[in-house]
Amino acid sequence: MTGTSVAIVGLGSRGLSVLERVVTLSRTTAATTGGVRVELIDPDCDGAGVHGTGQPDYLLLNTTCGQVSMFPDPPSVGDDLAGSGPSLYEWVTGRGLRIGEDGFTVGPSGRAIRPTDFLPRRVLGEYLGWFLRHVLAAAPSHLQVTMHRTTAVDIRSELDGSLAIELAGGSEVQVGYAFLTTGYTPNAATGTGPDPGSRIIPAPYPLPEQLGLVAPAETVAIGGFGLSAMDLLSSLTVGRGGRFVPAPDSPAAPPAYFPSGREPRVLMFARSGVPCRARPLVTQFGPKYRPVVLTTAQIDRLRAARGGPLDFDADVLPLVFTEMRIAYRRCQARCTGTPAAQVLEQALAGAAGPAEIERLLDELDARLGRFDPAATFDGTSGMALDDRDAYQGWLAEVLREDLAEGVLGFAGSPVKAGLDILRDLRDTIRYIVDFGGLTDASLEVFNGTTVPLMNRAVVGPQFERHTELLALMAAGIVSVPFGPAPKVSWDGEAGRWTIASTRLGVPHRETADWLVSGHVDLPAVESSLSPLIRTLHRNGWIRPFRADSRYVSGIDVDADQHPVDASGRSQSRLWVLGPICEGATFYNNLVPSPGVYSRPIADAHRCVTAMFAADRVPVG
């Protein structure tokens, strides 16, 4: 072989970050023969990935536009920069785009876009496509890029050590290295479209196409309270011509809903019975949170004492709860005034270890009122289970209380500030969890219980979505009557689904014409519908990180992001990044942010740097 050749399989945001790093680092490092060849393999090769540009504008991002940028910054890549570029906010405002009167449509008219706005996903897709063109235009002359608008179905190792990647049409490309950034590949259980025979829609996306068979006035049961469930609600209401008109008196008040007449009736339920917490009305993040007890140094001490992997519940969760209490009191003190904040910081700094910090927090609880981090994290406190009306009334009140906190935001709500450490200290949690940092038993509990609780606390829907949910409940379009963990069954003779409560004092059951999953499953190895993942698994090139796990279904990778094969060896010419690695690594579902350490970009940088180090010499 001559030069360096690499394939990037999958061209969403992860693949784009890898491509940008290849282009940028190739300027200062060249192959021994001076050439770099990049093969891009993706059905669309437009860079949008799951953020397709054909989606309706009411399907919104869950990250504010000021917090999205594909351009690397020094915290992630050091000095290896190719210049700066616009964040998503700067990109849309630079094009004169605005938000229309409906609050979500982006176009030439309306109010100015703010950096704290949640924009349509298709706008991010357009930004990613522009970024792809920007990167390709900046490629040096010794770098050649070829696009293959298809899918990869197999990878073989050749006698010279290179990789032969077979494409769906039967052709193949030969490269020295490959990056798998395939995103949310479907699984066997959820990879199909609506089934008219059993009236089930096993996956929520793509929208609104997945709901095309649902007729007006039919009854739809949605399983889940999270982001995807809110997208389904939007598609069945606004997507069918309904309109929300905001209340004039308070942003937390439910809007008025004007139906189109094409909406179905909607039933909602979830295993936990607890709704997500919505994002604040204005999502503004201050300086990165300064941890006091949940630090990498403390984790190192715990790991040394244990002599190996940690138990998250026993070793780490107490530190998480202490940190939540600290964040709560810090916010409370800041709201009181600068002197109170200074006194608290001095007391924290002077505390001799975690035990003294706990005593300080207990004193503040006694004086100012108790904050219970465990109950706040769990969310089931006070759940009313007498009957359907009691439960639905409790759920509506939880939504209202959370919206009131959301009006105050992270700066004004001690509750929101306390919970937000779960987001702000995500890299510390990665340091704890990644690459076998937890025992097998603890990893199972972490992914099956703790991660859903984290997501419910800080990865909830946009503020407006919950005001809209309250409006739809008041209008009788949406009902949430079952309590936690209802039983769902299919009556083949009647051709309907039955949803029955299991924990209400007065049992309640209803039937529905359609059952819709409000969850997006993580990509799996053993049940994948991806031809490439299936073939690599069958041939022993990859294996699940935990083969017998109920909750960890992703690929096994080593600390350098190389896949580990069936015999336990790392495949050093392959790198795997993104959601397929969930389990071996923690929280891969994000796009890069500007001005801070960004894990997606940092991972791309270290892996591309390793590739060049193995195959390159400095230009000279």
Secondary structure in CASP SS format (residue, H / E / C, confidence):
PFRMAT SS
TARGET T0000
AUTHOR 0000-0000-0000
METHOD secondary structure of the structure
MODEL  1
M C 1.00
T C 1.00
G C 1.00
T E 1.00
S E 1.00
V E 1.00
A E 1.00
I E 1.00
V E 1.00
G C 1.00
L C 1.00
G C 1.00
S H 1.00
R H 1.00
G H 1.00
L H 1.00
S H 1.00
V H 1.00
L H 1.00
E H 1.00
R H 1.00
V H 1.00
V H 1.00
T H 1.00
L H 1.00
S C 1.00
R C 1.00
T C 1.00
T E 1.00
A E 1.00
A E 1.00
T C 1.00
T C 1.00
G C 1.00
G C 1.00
V E 1.00
R E 1.00
V E 1.00
E E 1.00
L E 1.00
I E 1.00
D C 1.00
P C 1.00
D C 1.00
C C 1.00
D C 1.00
G C 1.00
A C 1.00
G C 1.00
V C 1.00
H C 1.00
G C 1.00
T C 1.00
G C 1.00
Q C 1.00
P C 1.00
D C 1.00
Y C 1.00
L C 1.00
L E 1.00
L C 1.00
N C 1.00
T C 1.00
T C 1.00
C H 1.00
G H 1.00
Q H 1.00
V C 1.00
S C 1.00
M C 1.00
F C 1.00
P C 1.00
D C 1.00
P H 1.00
P H 1.00
S H 1.00
V H 1.00
G C 1.00
D C 1.00
D C 1.00
L C 1.00
A C 1.00
G C 1.00
S C 1.00
G C 1.00
P C 1.00
S C 1.00
L H 1.00
Y H 1.00
E H 1.00
W H 1.00
V H 1.00
T H 1.00
G H 1.00
R C 1.00
G C 1.00
L C 1.00
R E 1.00
I E 1.00
G C 1.00
E C 1.00
D C 1.00
G C 1.00
F C 1.00
T C 1.00
V E 1.00
G E 1.00
P C 1.00
S C 1.00
G C 1.00
R E 1.00
A E 1.00
I C 1.00
R C 1.00
P C 1.00
T C 1.00
D C 1.00
F C 1.00
L C 1.00
P E 1.00
R H 1.00
R H 1.00
V H 1.00
L H 1.00
G H 1.00
E H 1.00
Y H 1.00
L H 1.00
G H 1.00
W H 1.00
F H 1.00
L H 1.00
R H 1.00
H H 1.00
V H 1.00
L H 1.00
A H 1.00
A C 1.00
A C 1.00
P C 1.00
S C 1.00
H C 1.00
L E 1.00
Q E 1.00
V E 1.00
T E 1.00
M E 1.00
H E 1.00
R C 1.00
T C 1.00
T C 1.00
A E 1.00
V E 1.00
D E 1.00
I E 1.00
R E 1.00
S E 1.00
E C 1.00
L C 1.00
D C 1.00
G C 1.00
S C 1.00
L E 1.00
A E 1.00
I E 1.00
E E 1.00
L E 1.00
A C 1.00
G C 1.00
G C 1.00
S C 1.00
E E 1.00
V E 1.00
Q E 1.00
V E 1.00
G C 1.00
Y E 1.00
A E 1.00
F E 1.00
L E 1.00
T C 1.00
T C 1.00
G C 1.00
Y C 1.00
T C 1.00
P C 1.00
N E 1.00
A C 1.00
A C 1.00
T C 1.00
G C 1.00
T C 1.00
G C 1.00
P C 1.00
D E 1.00
P C 1.00
G C 1.00
S C 1.00
R C 1.00
I E 1.00
I E 1.00
P C 1.00
A C 1.00
P C 1.00
Y C 1.00
P C 1.00
L C 1.00
P C 1.00
E H 1.00
Q H 1.00
L H 1.00
G C 1.00
L C 1.00
V C 1.00
A C 1.00
P C 1.00
A C 1.00
E C 1.00
T E 1.00
V E 1.00
A E 1.00
I E 1.00
G E 1.00
G C 1.00
F C 1.00
G C 1.00
L H 1.00
S H 1.00
A H 1.00
M H 1.00
D H 1.00
L H 1.00
L H 1.00
S H 1.00
S H 1.00
L H 1.00
T C 1.00
V H 1.00
G H 1.00
R H 1.00
G C 1.00
G C 1.00
R E 1.00
F E 1.00
V E 1.00
P C 1.00
A C 1.00
P C 1.00
D C 1.00
S C 1.00
P C 1.00
A C 1.00
A C 1.00
P C 1.00
P C 1.00
A E 1.00
Y E 1.00
F E 1.00
P C 1.00
S C 1.00
G C 1.00
R C 1.00
E C 1.00
P C 1.00
R E 1.00
V E 1.00
L E 1.00
M E 1.00
F E 1.00
A C 1.00
R C 1.00
S C 1.00
G C 1.00
V C 1.00
P C 1.00
C C 1.00
R C 1.00
A C 1.00
R C 1.00
P C 1.00
L C 1.00
V C 1.00
T C 1.00
Q C 1.00
F C 1.00
G C 1.00
P C 1.00
K C 1.00
Y C 1.00
R C 1.00
P C 1.00
V C 1.00
V C 1.00
L C 1.00
T C 1.00
T H 1.00
A H 1.00
Q H 1.00
I H 1.00
D H 1.00
R H 1.00
L H 1.00
R H 1.00
A H 1.00
A H 1.00
R H 1.00
G C 1.00
G C 1.00
P C 1.00
L E 1.00
D C 1.00
F H 1.00
D H 1.00
A H 1.00
D H 1.00
V H 1.00
L H 1.00
P H 1.00
L H 1.00
V H 1.00
F H 1.00
T H 1.00
E H 1.00
M H 1.00
R H 1.00
I H 1.00
A H 1.00
Y H 1.00
R H 1.00
R H 1.00
C H 1.00
Q H 1.00
A H 1.00
R H 1.00
C H 1.00
T H 1.00
G C 1.00
T H 1.00
P H 1.00
A H 1.00
A H 1.00
Q H 1.00
V H 1.00
L H 1.00
E H 1.00
Q H 1.00
A H 1.00
L H 1.00
A H 1.00
G H 1.00
A C 1.00
A C 1.00
G C 1.00
P H 1.00
A H 1.00
E H 1.00
I H 1.00
E H 1.00
R H 1.00
L H 1.00
L H 1.00
D H 1.00
E H 1.00
L H 1.00
D H 1.00
A H 1.00
R H 1.00
L H 1.00
G C 1.00
R C 1.00
F C 1.00
D C 1.00
P H 1.00
A H 1.00
A H 1.00
T H 1.00
F H 1.00
D H 1.00
G C 1.00
T C 1.00
S C 1.00
G C 1.00
M C 1.00
A C 1.00
L C 1.00
D C 1.00
D C 1.00
R H 1.00
D H 1.00
A H 1.00
Y H 1.00
Q H 1.00
G H 1.00
W H 1.00
L H 1.00
A H 1.00
E H 1.00
V H 1.00
L H 1.00
R H 1.00
E H 1.00
D H 1.00
L H 1.00
A H 1.00
E H 1.00
G H 1.00
V H 1.00
L H 1.00
G H 1.00
F H 1.00
A H 1.00
G H 1.00
S C 1.00
P H 1.00
V H 1.00
K H 1.00
A H 1.00
G H 1.00
L H 1.00
D H 1.00
I H 1.00
L H 1.00
R H 1.00
D H 1.00
L C 1.00
R H 1.00
D H 1.00
T H 1.00
I H 1.00
R H 1.00
Y H 1.00
I H 1.00
V H 1.00
D C 1.00
F C 1.00
G C 1.00
G C 1.00
L E 1.00
T C 1.00
D H 1.00
A H 1.00
S H 1.00
L H 1.00
E H 1.00
V H 1.00
F H 1.00
N H 1.00
G H 1.00
T H 1.00
T H 1.00
V H 1.00
P H 1.00
L H 1.00
M H 1.00
N H 1.00
R H 1.00
A H 1.00
V H 1.00
V C 1.00
G C 1.00
P C 1.00
Q C 1.00
F H 1.00
E H 1.00
R H 1.00
H H 1.00
T H 1.00
E H 1.00
L H 1.00
L H 1.00
A H 1.00
L H 1.00
M H 1.00
A H 1.00
A C 1.00
G C 1.00
I C 1.00
V E 1.00
S E 1.00
V C 1.00
P C 1.00
F C 1.00
G C 1.00
P C 1.00
A C 1.00
P C 1.00
K E 1.00
V E 1.00
S E 1.00
W E 1.00
D E 1.00
G C 1.00
E C 1.00
A C 1.00
G C 1.00
R E 1.00
W E 1.00
T E 1.00
I E 1.00
A E 1.00
S C 1.00
T C 1.00
R C 1.00
L C 1.00
G C 1.00
V C 1.00
P C 1.00
H C 1.00
R E 1.00
E E 1.00
T E 1.00
A E 1.00
D C 1.00
W E 1.00
L E 1.00
V E 1.00
S E 1.00
G C 1.00
H C 1.00
V C 1.00
D C 1.00
L C 1.00
P C 1.00
A C 1.00
V C 1.00
E C 1.00
S C 1.00
S E 1.00
L C 1.00
S C 1.00
P H 1.00
L H 1.00
I H 1.00
R H 1.00
T H 1.00
L H 1.00
H H 1.00
R H 1.00
N C 1.00
G C 1.00
W C 1.00
I C 1.00
R C 1.00
P E 1.00
F C 1.00
R C 1.00
A C 1.00
D C 1.00
S C 1.00
R C 1.00
Y C 1.00
V C 1.00
S C 1.00
G C 1.00
I E 1.00
D C 1.00
V E 1.00
D C 1.00
A C 1.00
D C 1.00
Q C 1.00
H C 1.00
P E 1.00
V E 1.00
D C 1.00
A C 1.00
S C 1.00
G C 1.00
R C 1.00
S E 1.00
Q C 1.00
S C 1.00
R C 1.00
L E 1.00
W E 1.00
V E 1.00
L C 1.00
G C 1.00
P H 1.00
I H 1.00
C H 1.00
E E 1.00
G C 1.00
A C 1.00
T E 1.00
F C 1.00
Y C 1.00
N C 1.00
N C 1.00
L C 1.00
V C 1.00
P C 1.00
S C 1.00
P C 1.00
G C 1.00
V C 1.00
Y C 1.00
S C 1.00
R H 1.00
P H 1.00
I H 1.00
A H 1.00
D H 1.00
A H 1.00
H H 1.00
R H 1.00
C H 1.00
V H 1.00
T H 1.00
A H 1.00
M H 1.00
F H 1.00
A H 1.00
A H 1.00
D H 1.00
R E 1.00
V E 1.00
P E 1.00
V C 1.00
G C 1.00
END
